[in-house]
Amino acid sequence: MELLPKKLDDIELKLRQLALKIERLENDNAALLEENQKLKSATNKNDSKVSTLEQRLKKTQEALETKRSDDPESTQKMRKEIDKCIQEIDKCIEWLSAN
């Protein structure tokens, strides 16, 4: 007879533990759903920014192509200036490496 109340107490304890576990899991689930929604929102926002930047890049590249074809002399001049800057940077790196 004493065995029956002990088993009932054990079952009741396990039920309480399960109820607490379910409550924790429901809270975790709610938090994860909220985080998921925020991440989706951020992704959509970033996708929109990327799309805008891609459009701007395309327009800029088209404008640059047009300018290059219109003014090849300016492009060569620019390349020479860039080459000079690169040479100067190389000299600075050599100097820094030596010191």
Secondary structure, 3 states (H helix, E strand, C coil): CCHHHHHHHHHHHHHHHHHHHHHHHHHHHHHHHHHHHHHHHHHHHHHHHHHHHHHHHHHHHHHHHHHHHHCHHHHHHHHHHHHHHHHHHHHHHHHHHHC
